[in-house]
Amino acid sequence: MIIPARFNGPPGSGNGGYTAGLVAAHVRASAVEVTLRRPPPLDTELTVSTSADSVQVHDGEALVASARAGQGGRPDPVEAVPFGAAVEASERYPGFTAHPFPTCYVCGPDRTDGLALFPGPVQDGRTATPWRVPLDVSPVMVWAALDCPGGWSVLTQGRPYVLGRITTVVDAVPAPGAECVVVGRHVGSEGRKATVLSTLYGPDGAVLALAAATWIAVDR
């Protein structure tokens, strides 16, 4: 398994959601839980090993990620936001003025070849962003799209976070060119850990994918 350099999150490492989606492809389950153990290296041949109930990904001797069938079942959905409201929320994206990782493939404002998901605040602590689905959309890209909109419900200028664990269910991959909405919500924190939810809605308002994730606060 190789994470191409294009799909970075923090500089020099893979985007958490995209990496998790690559790992999850090796697990046969409707809900898949992926835990990132260290920053995923880019453009590096990683070894994938499988057992009866789990998958592990190594960089040499170092464990990069592990995955298994989701233990908590289907994540709860975040309440939907209309497409127009998501467009307005995206204009208030905090990452436009202060972003810990501005070249992130999913939400980095310095990228011209990324997903351009810029989640801004809406009512009740939710985030929302429109997603105009690219032509090369895939299940792995859906995992990536569910990543940062949840994270931005807890990210602040003074305390950046990175993805630690994510459980995702992908019911359907949106059609290329579709105008979708991704919403996120912060549901709790304990120490350096924050729990967030995210949901991908299709143009007709149907739930296409859901995720529950744990984000870990890190030093700048």
C-alpha positions as CSV (number, residue, x, y, z in Angstrom):
1,M,0.0,0.0,0.0
2,I,1.3,3.5,-0.9
3,I,-0.1,6.8,0.1
4,P,0.8,9.2,-2.8
5,A,2.2,12.5,-1.7
6,R,-0.8,14.4,-3.2
7,F,-3.0,13.0,-0.4
8,N,-1.2,14.7,2.6
9,G,-2.7,16.1,5.8
10,P,0.0,17.7,7.9
11,P,3.1,18.3,5.9
12,G,5.0,15.1,5.1
13,S,2.2,12.7,6.3
14,G,-1.0,11.2,4.8
15,N,-4.4,12.8,5.4
16,G,-6.0,10.8,8.2
17,G,-9.3,10.2,6.4
18,Y,-7.7,9.2,3.1
19,T,-5.3,6.9,4.8
20,A,-8.0,5.3,6.9
21,G,-10.0,4.7,3.7
22,L,-7.1,2.9,2.1
23,V,-6.7,0.7,5.1
24,A,-10.5,0.1,5.5
25,A,-10.6,-1.4,1.9
26,H,-8.9,-4.5,3.4
27,V,-11.8,-5.1,5.9
28,R,-15.0,-6.9,5.0
29,A,-17.6,-5.1,7.1
30,S,-20.3,-2.5,6.7
31,A,-18.8,-0.4,9.5
32,V,-15.0,-0.2,9.7
33,E,-12.9,1.2,12.5
34,V,-9.4,2.5,11.7
35,T,-6.8,3.6,14.2
36,L,-3.8,5.6,13.2
37,R,-0.8,4.8,15.3
38,R,1.7,7.3,13.9
39,P,1.9,9.8,11.1
40,P,1.4,7.9,7.8
41,P,4.4,8.2,5.6
42,L,3.9,9.4,2.0
43,D,5.3,7.7,-1.2
44,T,6.4,4.7,0.9
45,E,5.7,1.1,0.3
46,L,3.7,-0.1,3.4
47,T,3.1,-3.7,4.3
48,V,-0.5,-4.8,4.9
49,S,-1.1,-7.9,7.0
50,T,-4.5,-9.5,7.7
51,S,-5.8,-11.9,10.3
52,A,-9.2,-13.3,11.1
53,D,-10.4,-10.1,12.8
54,S,-8.0,-7.3,12.0
55,V,-5.7,-5.6,9.5
56,Q,-2.3,-4.0,10.3
57,V,-0.2,-1.7,8.2
58,H,3.5,-1.4,8.9
59,D,6.3,0.8,7.7
60,G,9.2,-1.6,8.3
61,E,8.8,-2.6,11.9
62,A,6.7,0.4,12.9
63,L,2.9,0.0,13.1
64,V,1.3,2.8,11.2
65,A,-2.4,1.8,11.3
66,S,-4.8,-0.9,12.3
67,A,-8.4,-1.7,11.3
68,R,-11.2,-4.0,12.3
69,A,-15.0,-4.2,12.0
70,G,-16.6,-1.3,13.8
71,Q,-17.4,-2.2,17.4
72,G,-20.1,0.4,18.0
73,G,-22.3,-0.2,15.0
74,R,-23.6,2.6,12.7
75,P,-22.5,6.1,13.8
76,D,-25.2,8.6,14.6
77,P,-26.0,11.1,11.8
78,V,-25.4,14.8,12.2
79,E,-28.5,16.9,11.4
80,A,-28.6,17.9,7.8
81,V,-27.9,21.5,6.5
82,P,-29.3,22.7,3.1
83,F,-26.8,23.1,0.3
84,G,-27.3,26.9,0.2
85,A,-26.7,27.2,4.0
86,A,-23.6,25.0,3.7
87,V,-22.2,27.4,1.0
88,E,-22.8,30.4,3.4
89,A,-21.2,28.5,6.3
90,S,-18.2,27.7,4.1
91,E,-17.6,31.4,3.6
92,R,-17.0,31.6,7.4
93,Y,-14.4,28.8,7.3
94,P,-11.8,29.6,10.1
95,G,-9.1,27.9,8.1
96,F,-9.1,30.8,5.6
97,T,-7.4,33.0,8.3
98,A,-5.6,30.5,10.6
99,H,-5.0,26.9,9.5
100,P,-2.5,24.5,11.2
101,F,-2.0,22.5,8.0
102,P,-2.9,24.8,5.1
103,T,-1.8,22.3,2.4
104,C,-4.1,19.5,3.6
105,Y,-5.6,17.6,0.7
106,V,-9.1,17.8,2.1
107,C,-9.4,21.2,3.7
108,G,-6.3,23.2,2.9
109,P,-6.9,26.6,1.5
110,D,-3.5,26.6,-0.2
111,R,-4.4,23.6,-2.4
112,T,-5.7,24.0,-5.9
113,D,-5.9,20.2,-6.5
114,G,-7.6,19.1,-3.2
115,L,-11.2,18.4,-2.2
116,A,-11.8,22.1,-1.2
117,L,-13.9,21.2,1.8
118,F,-14.1,24.4,3.9
119,P,-16.4,23.7,6.9
120,G,-17.7,26.8,8.6
121,P,-19.9,27.1,11.7
122,V,-23.7,26.7,11.7
123,Q,-26.2,26.5,14.5
124,D,-25.8,24.3,17.6
125,G,-22.0,23.9,17.1
126,R,-22.2,22.1,13.8
127,T,-20.0,22.6,10.8
128,A,-21.1,22.4,7.2
129,T,-19.5,22.6,3.8
130,P,-20.6,22.0,0.2
131,W,-18.8,19.3,-1.7
132,R,-18.9,19.3,-5.5
133,V,-17.9,15.8,-6.1
134,P,-14.8,15.3,-8.3
135,L,-14.8,13.0,-11.4
136,D,-12.4,10.6,-9.7
137,V,-14.5,10.0,-6.7
138,S,-14.1,6.7,-4.8
139,P,-15.0,5.1,-1.5
140,V,-11.5,6.2,-0.2
141,M,-12.3,9.8,-1.1
142,V,-15.6,9.6,0.8
143,W,-13.6,8.6,3.9
144,A,-11.4,11.6,3.3
145,A,-14.4,13.9,2.9
146,L,-15.8,12.8,6.3
147,D,-12.5,13.5,8.0
148,C,-11.9,17.3,8.3
149,P,-15.5,18.6,8.5
150,G,-15.8,16.7,11.8
151,G,-12.4,17.8,13.0
152,W,-13.2,21.5,12.4
153,S,-16.0,21.3,14.9
154,V,-13.3,21.1,17.6
155,L,-10.2,22.7,16.0
156,T,-9.2,26.1,17.4
157,Q,-6.5,28.5,16.5
158,G,-4.6,27.7,19.7
159,R,-4.9,24.0,19.7
160,P,-4.6,21.9,16.5
161,Y,-5.8,18.3,16.4
162,V,-5.1,15.3,14.2
163,L,-7.2,12.2,13.5
164,G,-6.6,9.3,15.8
165,R,-9.4,6.9,15.1
166,I,-12.4,6.9,12.8
167,T,-15.3,4.5,12.3
168,T,-17.1,4.9,9.0
169,V,-20.1,3.5,7.1
170,V,-20.3,4.2,3.4
171,D,-23.8,3.5,2.1
172,A,-23.2,4.9,-1.4
173,V,-20.5,6.8,-3.3
174,P,-21.9,10.1,-4.7
175,A,-22.0,10.6,-8.5
176,P,-19.2,12.7,-10.1
177,G,-20.3,16.3,-10.2
178,A,-23.0,15.9,-7.6
179,E,-23.5,18.8,-5.2
180,C,-23.4,17.2,-1.7
181,V,-23.1,18.6,1.8
182,V,-20.8,17.3,4.6
183,V,-21.7,18.3,8.2
184,G,-19.8,17.7,11.5
185,R,-20.4,18.0,15.2
186,H,-18.2,17.9,18.3
187,V,-19.9,15.6,20.9
188,G,-17.5,15.4,23.7
189,S,-13.9,15.8,25.0
190,E,-11.7,14.2,27.6
191,G,-8.2,15.5,28.1
192,R,-6.4,15.6,24.7
193,K,-9.2,13.6,23.0
194,A,-12.2,15.0,21.3
195,T,-15.1,12.9,19.8
196,V,-16.7,14.2,16.6
197,L,-19.4,13.0,14.2
198,S,-19.7,13.7,10.5
199,T,-22.2,12.9,7.8
200,L,-22.3,13.1,4.0
201,Y,-25.6,14.0,2.4
202,G,-26.4,13.6,-1.3
203,P,-28.2,16.1,-3.5
204,D,-31.6,14.6,-2.6
205,G,-30.9,14.8,1.2
206,A,-30.2,11.1,1.6
207,V,-27.4,10.0,3.9
208,L,-24.6,8.6,1.9
209,A,-22.0,8.0,4.6
210,L,-21.4,8.6,8.3
211,A,-18.4,8.6,10.6
212,A,-17.6,8.9,14.3
213,A,-14.0,9.9,15.1
214,T,-11.5,10.6,17.9
215,W,-9.2,13.5,17.3
216,I,-6.0,14.1,19.4
217,A,-4.7,17.5,20.4
218,V,-1.1,18.1,19.3
219,D,1.5,20.7,19.8
220,R,2.1,23.1,17.0
